[in-house]
Amino acid sequence: MPLGVWEAGAVLVILGVAIRIWAQSHIHHRIGMPMFLTQTGPYQYVRNPLYLGTTLICAGAVAISRLPWMVPLTLLWCAVVYSIVVLHEERTLKERYGEPYQQYLEKVPRWFPRMRNAGRLDLVNQYTSKAVLAEVHALLLIFLFPAKGLFLDYGSIIRFGKVWPSLH
């Protein structure tokens, strides 16, 4: 495995989880809070930070799994699937929120964050702890993939007799 692929994958997974927690703390999806048109936190930069975070997690997990050649395919898959989902969601949100949502669509890009004219980052707020709990499934990836990598490395050490040559 080329040096740095595993590390790059780990960074992508951690960044993706962080983005999901940040987004979750603002949108309040899955944390039992009332839903409203969210335009704070990451939603002031990009309309779909949860999907961007998940895409980073998927790409990072594939890289950590020692399949870096699959990263472009994973990115393409996420782009296609999430584009279809977002088109449906945007129609629904236009019906629910009307003109304020239409203005949001015109102001904030769908996929590629725009950092100009942004307000406060609000990286941490009163909902962050609930967001962490809501994203615990993604947090598990931070521990599972490194454990898998360590296990594979340890297994290869044993297999090639670098630790216990008498096992052959």
Residue frames as qw, qx, qy, qz and C-alpha x, y, z in Angstrom:
[[0.000, 0.890, 0.455, 0.000, 0.00, 0.00, 0.00],
 [0.382, 0.575, -0.056, 0.721, 1.45, 3.41, -0.90],
 [0.358, -0.263, -0.496, 0.746, 2.57, 5.38, 2.09],
 [0.093, 0.121, 0.107, -0.982, -0.04, 7.90, 3.13],
 [0.393, -0.246, -0.637, -0.616, -3.19, 6.32, 1.65],
 [0.473, -0.452, -0.735, 0.177, -4.30, 4.92, 4.99],
 [0.247, -0.348, -0.336, 0.840, -3.56, 8.21, 6.72],
 [0.167, -0.013, -0.303, -0.938, -5.39, 10.21, 4.04],
 [0.454, -0.360, -0.733, -0.356, -8.37, 7.89, 4.41],
 [0.414, -0.452, -0.636, 0.469, -8.37, 8.35, 8.18],
 [0.073, -0.218, -0.085, 0.969, -8.30, 12.14, 7.76],
 [0.311, -0.167, -0.521, -0.777, -11.26, 11.97, 5.34],
 [0.482, -0.442, -0.755, -0.041, -13.28, 9.82, 7.76],
 [0.337, -0.427, -0.472, 0.694, -12.56, 12.13, 10.71],
 [0.042, 0.114, -0.143, -0.982, -13.32, 15.24, 8.64],
 [0.370, -0.273, -0.670, -0.583, -16.55, 13.68, 7.36],
 [0.450, -0.499, -0.709, 0.214, -17.70, 12.78, 10.88],
 [0.225, -0.342, -0.266, 0.873, -16.85, 16.28, 12.12],
 [0.180, -0.041, -0.358, -0.915, -18.85, 17.87, 9.29],
 [0.444, -0.391, -0.741, -0.317, -21.82, 15.58, 10.02],
 [0.394, -0.488, -0.600, 0.497, -21.76, 16.45, 13.73],
 [0.085, -0.226, -0.025, 0.970, -21.49, 20.16, 12.92],
 [0.296, -0.158, -0.534, -0.776, -24.37, 19.94, 10.45],
 [0.455, -0.423, -0.782, -0.042, -26.49, 17.82, 12.77],
 [0.290, -0.406, -0.493, 0.712, -26.09, 20.35, 15.58],
 [0.114, 0.217, -0.085, -0.966, -27.68, 22.99, 13.32],
 [0.420, -0.086, -0.609, -0.667, -30.32, 21.09, 11.37],
 [0.482, -0.188, 0.582, -0.627, -31.54, 19.11, 14.40],
 [0.804, 0.138, -0.427, -0.390, -32.42, 16.09, 12.26],
 [0.800, -0.045, -0.589, 0.105, -32.47, 12.92, 14.38],
 [0.287, 0.107, -0.612, 0.729, -31.94, 14.74, 17.69],
 [0.207, -0.587, -0.768, 0.153, -35.60, 15.24, 18.60],
 [0.068, -0.451, -0.159, 0.876, -35.78, 19.00, 18.05],
 [0.494, 0.730, 0.363, -0.302, -38.27, 20.94, 15.94],
 [0.579, 0.160, 0.464, 0.651, -37.25, 21.27, 12.30],
 [0.179, 0.893, 0.144, -0.388, -36.98, 24.66, 10.59],
 [0.670, 0.699, -0.029, 0.250, -35.24, 26.15, 7.56],
 [0.702, -0.557, 0.108, 0.431, -31.61, 25.99, 8.67],
 [0.515, 0.796, -0.034, 0.316, -29.22, 28.64, 7.37],
 [0.332, -0.853, 0.387, -0.115, -26.61, 28.62, 10.13],
 [0.710, -0.372, 0.577, 0.157, -23.40, 26.67, 10.70],
 [0.373, -0.147, 0.730, 0.553, -22.36, 24.73, 7.61],
 [0.355, 0.628, 0.687, 0.084, -25.72, 25.44, 5.95],
 [0.100, 0.909, 0.022, -0.404, -24.64, 29.03, 5.30],
 [0.141, -0.587, 0.642, 0.472, -21.81, 27.69, 3.08],
 [0.228, 0.114, -0.870, -0.422, -23.38, 24.69, 1.36],
 [0.678, -0.166, -0.074, -0.712, -26.91, 23.25, 1.22],
 [0.947, -0.072, -0.249, -0.189, -26.00, 19.61, 1.79],
 [0.010, -0.690, 0.671, -0.269, -23.25, 19.29, 4.41],
 [0.772, -0.213, 0.538, -0.263, -24.60, 16.00, 5.77],
 [0.908, 0.400, 0.120, -0.003, -24.23, 14.40, 2.33],
 [0.400, 0.779, -0.427, 0.225, -20.79, 15.95, 1.86],
 [0.386, -0.582, 0.649, -0.304, -19.71, 14.57, 5.23],
 [0.887, 0.021, 0.432, -0.164, -21.03, 11.12, 4.36],
 [0.765, 0.628, -0.124, 0.067, -19.24, 11.23, 1.01],
 [0.109, 0.753, -0.589, 0.271, -15.95, 12.02, 2.77],
 [0.648, -0.348, 0.615, -0.285, -16.57, 9.16, 5.21],
 [0.925, 0.290, 0.227, -0.096, -17.25, 6.73, 2.36],
 [0.594, 0.723, -0.308, 0.171, -14.17, 7.80, 0.39],
 [0.141, -0.688, 0.633, -0.325, -12.01, 7.63, 3.50],
 [0.800, -0.183, 0.512, -0.254, -13.34, 4.21, 4.49],
 [0.892, 0.452, 0.022, 0.015, -12.58, 2.86, 1.02],
 [0.356, 0.759, -0.473, 0.271, -9.02, 4.25, 1.19],
 [0.421, -0.543, 0.636, -0.351, -8.49, 2.81, 4.68],
 [0.909, 0.048, 0.360, -0.206, -9.75, -0.53, 3.37],
 [0.412, -0.407, 0.660, 0.479, -6.73, -0.57, 1.09],
 [0.495, 0.504, 0.655, 0.268, -8.76, -0.01, -2.03],
 [0.079, -0.581, 0.010, 0.810, -7.62, 3.47, -3.09],
 [0.042, 0.015, 0.692, 0.720, -8.43, 2.74, -6.73],
 [0.097, -0.568, -0.806, -0.136, -12.11, 2.55, -5.65],
 [0.124, -0.495, -0.331, 0.794, -12.17, 6.07, -4.20],
 [0.158, 0.163, -0.342, -0.912, -13.12, 7.74, -7.53],
 [0.325, -0.277, -0.819, -0.382, -15.89, 5.15, -8.04],
 [0.271, -0.511, -0.693, 0.429, -17.15, 5.82, -4.52],
 [0.019, -0.387, -0.081, 0.918, -17.18, 9.57, -5.16],
 [0.249, -0.010, -0.595, -0.764, -19.05, 9.06, -8.42],
 [0.325, -0.391, -0.859, -0.062, -21.57, 6.74, -6.74],
 [0.184, -0.524, -0.519, 0.650, -22.20, 9.25, -3.93],
 [0.059, 0.257, -0.185, -0.947, -22.54, 12.11, -6.44],
 [0.305, -0.164, -0.722, -0.600, -25.16, 10.24, -8.49],
 [0.356, -0.466, -0.802, 0.114, -27.18, 8.93, -5.53],
 [0.192, -0.511, -0.406, 0.732, -27.13, 12.17, -3.56],
 [0.086, 0.103, -0.321, -0.938, -27.96, 14.26, -6.64],
 [0.352, -0.341, -0.757, -0.433, -31.12, 12.21, -7.15],
 [0.379, -0.526, -0.670, 0.362, -32.03, 12.46, -3.46],
 [0.168, -0.345, -0.149, 0.911, -31.37, 16.21, -3.34],
 [0.169, -0.141, -0.497, -0.840, -33.63, 16.93, -6.33],
 [0.439, -0.504, -0.721, -0.180, -36.50, 15.24, -4.49],
 [0.413, -0.498, -0.482, 0.590, -35.68, 17.00, -1.20],
 [0.112, -0.121, 0.081, 0.983, -35.47, 20.41, -2.84],
 [0.305, -0.359, -0.579, -0.666, -38.97, 20.01, -4.32],
 [0.517, -0.549, -0.650, 0.098, -40.32, 19.01, -0.91],
 [0.393, -0.402, -0.294, 0.773, -38.57, 21.87, 0.88],
 [0.015, -0.127, -0.291, -0.948, -39.83, 24.41, -1.68],
 [0.433, -0.507, -0.609, -0.430, -43.37, 23.31, -0.90],
 [0.573, -0.530, -0.530, 0.331, -42.77, 23.43, 2.86],
 [0.402, -0.513, -0.154, 0.742, -40.86, 26.75, 3.17],
 [0.351, 0.866, 0.356, -0.001, -41.83, 28.64, -0.01],
 [0.342, 0.900, -0.081, 0.257, -40.08, 31.91, -0.86],
 [0.394, -0.807, 0.439, -0.022, -37.50, 31.82, 1.98],
 [0.805, -0.138, 0.535, 0.217, -36.26, 28.47, 0.69],
 [0.654, 0.673, 0.229, 0.259, -36.15, 29.78, -2.89],
 [0.033, 0.955, -0.250, 0.157, -33.95, 32.66, -1.71],
 [0.646, -0.546, 0.529, 0.065, -31.74, 30.18, 0.13],
 [0.842, 0.267, 0.411, 0.226, -31.38, 28.13, -3.08],
 [0.458, 0.843, 0.039, 0.278, -30.23, 31.24, -4.93],
 [0.187, -0.906, 0.332, -0.187, -27.78, 32.30, -2.21],
 [0.530, -0.516, 0.671, -0.043, -26.14, 29.01, -1.10],
 [0.454, 0.414, -0.704, -0.356, -24.54, 26.46, -3.47],
 [0.930, -0.110, -0.140, -0.321, -25.69, 22.86, -3.51],
 [0.969, -0.025, -0.141, 0.203, -22.34, 21.03, -3.39],
 [0.638, 0.233, -0.190, 0.709, -19.27, 23.25, -3.37],
 [0.356, -0.736, -0.394, 0.420, -19.07, 25.53, -0.31],
 [0.262, 0.713, 0.078, 0.645, -18.93, 29.27, -0.80],
 [0.559, -0.351, -0.459, 0.595, -17.10, 30.94, 2.07],
 [0.119, 0.207, 0.006, 0.971, -17.67, 34.59, 1.26],
 [0.410, -0.380, -0.078, -0.826, -20.27, 36.65, 3.15],
 [0.631, -0.263, -0.728, 0.047, -20.47, 33.99, 5.83],
 [0.476, -0.756, 0.062, -0.446, -21.60, 34.58, 9.35],
 [0.414, -0.585, 0.647, -0.258, -20.36, 32.92, 12.52],
 [0.371, 0.246, -0.885, -0.137, -19.09, 29.36, 12.20],
 [0.726, -0.298, 0.254, -0.566, -20.91, 28.16, 15.31],
 [0.461, 0.307, -0.832, -0.022, -18.82, 24.99, 15.42],
 [0.273, -0.206, -0.868, 0.360, -20.17, 24.17, 18.87],
 [0.376, -0.369, -0.063, -0.847, -23.61, 25.05, 20.21],
 [0.529, -0.239, 0.560, -0.591, -26.10, 23.78, 22.77],
 [0.916, 0.181, 0.070, -0.352, -27.07, 20.88, 20.47],
 [0.361, 0.621, -0.694, -0.051, -23.57, 19.55, 19.80],
 [0.278, -0.262, 0.884, -0.269, -23.69, 16.80, 22.44],
 [0.727, 0.314, 0.469, -0.391, -27.01, 15.56, 21.03],
 [0.627, 0.672, -0.294, -0.264, -25.53, 15.71, 17.53],
 [0.054, 0.520, -0.851, 0.052, -22.57, 13.58, 18.65],
 [0.504, 0.012, 0.801, -0.322, -24.98, 10.96, 20.00],
 [0.723, 0.534, 0.193, -0.393, -27.03, 11.09, 16.79],
 [0.564, 0.694, -0.434, -0.110, -23.85, 10.51, 14.79],
 [0.591, -0.509, 0.621, -0.073, -22.46, 7.70, 16.95],
 [0.903, 0.276, 0.327, 0.048, -22.76, 5.30, 14.01],
 [0.554, 0.780, -0.159, 0.244, -20.33, 7.46, 12.04],
 [0.254, -0.800, 0.501, -0.212, -18.05, 7.84, 15.06],
 [0.887, -0.195, 0.419, -0.018, -17.73, 4.06, 15.22],
 [0.800, 0.569, -0.003, 0.191, -16.02, 4.15, 11.82],
 [0.066, 0.868, -0.425, 0.249, -13.21, 6.17, 13.36],
 [0.524, -0.509, 0.656, -0.188, -12.47, 3.20, 15.62],
 [0.907, 0.151, 0.378, -0.106, -13.38, 0.25, 13.38],
 [0.727, 0.670, -0.108, 0.105, -11.26, 1.03, 10.35],
 [0.062, 0.764, -0.599, 0.233, -8.04, 1.78, 12.24],
 [0.683, -0.315, 0.618, -0.227, -8.59, -1.41, 14.27],
 [0.906, 0.371, 0.200, -0.042, -9.00, -3.34, 11.02],
 [0.488, 0.788, -0.337, 0.167, -5.81, -1.81, 9.65],
 [0.251, -0.654, 0.663, -0.264, -3.87, -2.65, 12.78],
 [0.843, -0.063, 0.498, -0.193, -5.23, -6.19, 12.75],
 [0.836, 0.547, 0.008, 0.040, -4.22, -6.68, 9.12],
 [0.253, 0.793, -0.500, 0.239, -0.75, -5.28, 9.79],
 [0.499, -0.489, 0.658, -0.282, -0.33, -7.48, 12.86],
 [0.914, 0.161, 0.343, -0.144, -1.58, -10.50, 10.91],
 [0.705, 0.669, -0.207, 0.109, 0.94, -9.87, 8.13],
 [0.077, -0.729, 0.630, -0.256, 3.74, -9.63, 10.68],
 [0.711, -0.230, 0.626, -0.224, 2.79, -13.04, 12.06],
 [0.882, 0.427, 0.172, -0.104, 2.29, -14.56, 8.60],
 [0.596, 0.719, -0.300, 0.197, 5.68, -13.47, 7.34],
 [0.872, -0.208, -0.289, 0.337, 7.45, -14.62, 10.48],
 [0.251, 0.662, -0.227, 0.668, 8.79, -11.28, 11.55],
 [0.473, -0.621, 0.315, -0.541, 7.70, -11.73, 15.17],
 [0.731, -0.287, 0.588, -0.192, 7.50, -15.47, 15.75],
 [0.417, 0.505, -0.655, -0.377, 9.49, -17.29, 13.06],
 [0.118, -0.151, 0.973, -0.131, 9.01, -20.60, 14.84],
 [0.604, 0.307, 0.445, -0.586, 5.31, -20.61, 13.92],
 [0.552, 0.489, -0.464, -0.491, 6.11, -21.77, 10.36]]
